[in-house]
Amino acid sequence: MLIQDQEELGQIREEFLRKQGYKWYFLFMMCCFVGILLYTAIVPGFNYVFVKSQPNKVLMDALDFLPGDMKLEDAITDDFMTLAWNLNARDPYVLTKKTITTDEETAKEQDLATYDSLKMAAFLSAVNPEYFLPYQDLEDKKNSAKVFISGNAVAESPAMWAYLFATEEG
């Protein structure tokens, strides 16, 4: 009798452990399913709804209060500076009164005269890729290859600087 009870308890224990094993398999499969669902549907949906970059025309329209014909050299202060980053050439565009007027070699090389208005300088330094799409002037044939983002987007990311250094050094 005691042996039979022990055998029954052994069978009950084996059945219990088998059911427990199925529970862990089910838990593992559900974790995989939820992970795939998060990766393919929920996170991209959240990004589409909440983290969408606006067209840069929105920013240009918001800067309409600035006079479009005011040159950087007409700014009252001596220490006016904006920073933009040309993605294709990997060049910083430091737009100040002095770079436009005195540094003729850099001004010619980067065609700074095109970006010599206060409105354009403010616009180029504010096109942050977290909020706005990069700026590219496709109508200007001479500068159509230039794609600009805000200079602080590169300056705040040491990883970006390291990547640029590594790719340029080979």
C-alpha positions as CSV (number, residue, x, y, z in Angstrom):
1,M,0.0,0.0,0.0
2,L,2.8,2.4,0.9
3,I,4.6,1.5,-2.3
4,Q,1.5,2.1,-4.4
5,D,1.0,5.5,-2.8
6,Q,4.6,6.3,-3.4
7,E,4.2,5.3,-7.1
8,E,1.0,7.4,-7.4
9,L,2.8,10.4,-5.8
10,G,5.7,9.9,-8.3
11,Q,3.3,9.9,-11.2
12,I,1.5,13.0,-9.9
13,R,4.9,14.7,-9.4
14,E,6.0,13.8,-13.0
15,E,2.7,15.1,-14.4
16,F,3.0,18.3,-12.4
17,L,6.6,18.9,-13.6
18,R,5.5,18.2,-17.2
19,K,2.8,20.8,-16.9
20,Q,5.3,23.2,-15.3
21,G,7.6,22.7,-18.3
22,Y,4.8,23.6,-20.7
23,K,4.1,26.7,-18.7
24,W,7.8,27.9,-19.2
25,Y,7.6,27.0,-22.9
26,F,4.4,29.1,-23.1
27,L,6.0,32.0,-21.2
28,F,9.1,31.9,-23.5
29,M,6.9,31.9,-26.7
30,M,4.8,34.8,-25.4
31,C,7.9,36.8,-24.6
32,C,9.2,36.2,-28.2
33,F,5.8,37.1,-29.6
34,V,5.6,40.4,-27.6
35,G,9.2,41.2,-28.5
36,I,8.5,40.8,-32.2
37,L,5.3,42.8,-31.9
38,L,7.1,45.6,-30.1
39,Y,9.9,45.7,-32.6
40,T,7.8,45.6,-35.8
41,A,4.6,47.4,-34.9
42,I,4.3,49.3,-31.6
43,V,7.7,51.1,-31.6
44,P,7.5,52.1,-35.3
45,G,3.9,53.2,-34.8
46,F,4.9,55.3,-31.8
47,N,7.7,56.9,-33.7
48,Y,5.4,57.6,-36.7
49,V,2.8,59.3,-34.5
50,F,5.0,61.2,-32.0
51,V,8.6,61.4,-33.2
52,K,8.1,62.7,-36.8
53,S,10.4,65.4,-38.1
54,Q,8.7,68.4,-39.5
55,P,9.5,69.8,-43.0
56,N,12.0,72.6,-42.7
57,K,9.6,75.0,-44.4
58,V,7.8,75.2,-41.0
59,L,10.9,76.6,-39.5
60,M,11.5,79.0,-42.4
61,D,7.9,80.3,-42.1
62,A,8.5,80.8,-38.3
63,L,11.6,83.0,-39.1
64,D,9.6,85.3,-41.3
65,F,9.8,88.0,-38.6
66,L,13.5,88.4,-39.5
67,P,14.3,90.8,-42.3
68,G,15.4,88.7,-45.3
69,D,17.8,91.3,-46.8
70,M,19.8,91.9,-43.6
71,K,23.4,90.8,-44.0
72,L,25.5,89.3,-41.2
73,E,27.9,92.2,-41.4
74,D,25.0,94.5,-40.5
75,A,24.5,92.8,-37.1
76,I,25.0,95.3,-34.2
77,T,27.1,92.9,-32.1
78,D,30.6,91.8,-32.8
79,D,30.3,88.3,-31.4
80,F,27.4,87.1,-33.6
81,M,28.0,83.5,-34.7
82,T,25.9,80.6,-36.0
83,L,27.0,77.1,-36.7
84,A,25.7,74.8,-39.4
85,W,27.0,71.4,-40.6
86,N,27.3,70.4,-44.3
87,L,26.7,66.7,-44.1
88,N,28.0,65.8,-47.6
89,A,31.3,67.7,-47.3
90,R,31.6,67.1,-43.5
91,D,32.4,70.8,-43.1
92,P,31.3,73.1,-40.3
93,Y,29.9,76.4,-41.5
94,V,30.7,79.0,-38.9
95,L,28.8,82.0,-40.0
96,T,30.0,85.2,-38.4
97,K,30.6,88.7,-39.5
98,K,34.3,88.1,-39.7
99,T,34.2,84.9,-41.7
100,I,32.0,86.5,-44.3
101,T,34.1,89.7,-44.7
102,T,37.7,88.8,-43.8
103,D,38.3,85.1,-44.4
104,E,38.1,85.3,-48.2
105,E,39.5,81.8,-48.9
106,T,37.0,80.0,-46.7
107,A,34.2,82.3,-47.9
108,K,35.0,81.4,-51.5
109,E,35.5,77.7,-50.8
110,Q,32.3,77.2,-48.9
111,D,30.4,79.9,-50.9
112,L,29.4,81.7,-47.8
113,A,28.0,84.6,-49.7
114,T,25.0,82.5,-50.5
115,Y,24.3,82.2,-46.7
116,D,25.1,85.8,-45.8
117,S,21.6,86.8,-44.7
118,L,20.7,86.8,-41.0
119,K,17.5,84.9,-41.8
120,M,19.4,82.1,-43.7
121,A,22.1,81.9,-41.0
122,A,19.5,81.6,-38.2
123,F,17.6,79.0,-40.3
124,L,20.7,76.9,-41.1
125,S,21.8,76.8,-37.4
126,A,18.3,75.8,-36.3
127,V,17.6,72.8,-38.6
128,N,18.1,70.2,-35.9
129,P,17.4,66.7,-37.2
130,E,15.5,65.8,-34.1
131,Y,12.8,68.3,-35.1
132,F,13.2,69.2,-38.8
133,L,14.3,67.5,-41.9
134,P,17.8,68.5,-43.2
135,Y,18.0,71.5,-45.5
136,Q,19.0,71.1,-49.2
137,D,18.4,73.8,-51.8
138,L,17.7,71.9,-54.9
139,E,16.9,75.0,-56.9
140,D,20.4,76.4,-56.5
141,K,22.5,74.4,-59.0
142,K,25.8,75.5,-57.5
143,N,24.9,74.4,-54.0
144,S,22.4,71.6,-54.6
145,A,24.8,68.9,-53.2
146,K,25.0,70.6,-49.8
147,V,22.8,69.2,-47.1
148,F,22.7,71.1,-43.8
149,I,21.8,70.3,-40.3
150,S,22.2,72.4,-37.2
151,G,25.8,72.6,-36.0
152,N,24.9,71.7,-32.4
153,A,23.6,68.3,-33.5
154,V,27.2,67.3,-34.4
155,A,28.9,69.2,-31.6
156,E,26.7,67.5,-28.9
157,S,27.6,64.0,-30.2
158,P,31.1,62.9,-29.5
159,A,30.3,59.6,-31.2
160,M,29.6,61.5,-34.4
161,W,32.9,63.3,-34.2
162,A,34.7,59.9,-33.6
163,Y,32.9,58.4,-36.5
164,L,33.8,61.3,-38.8
165,F,37.4,61.2,-37.7
166,A,37.6,57.4,-38.2
167,T,36.1,57.5,-41.7
168,E,38.3,60.4,-42.8
169,E,41.4,58.8,-41.5
170,G,40.5,55.5,-43.1
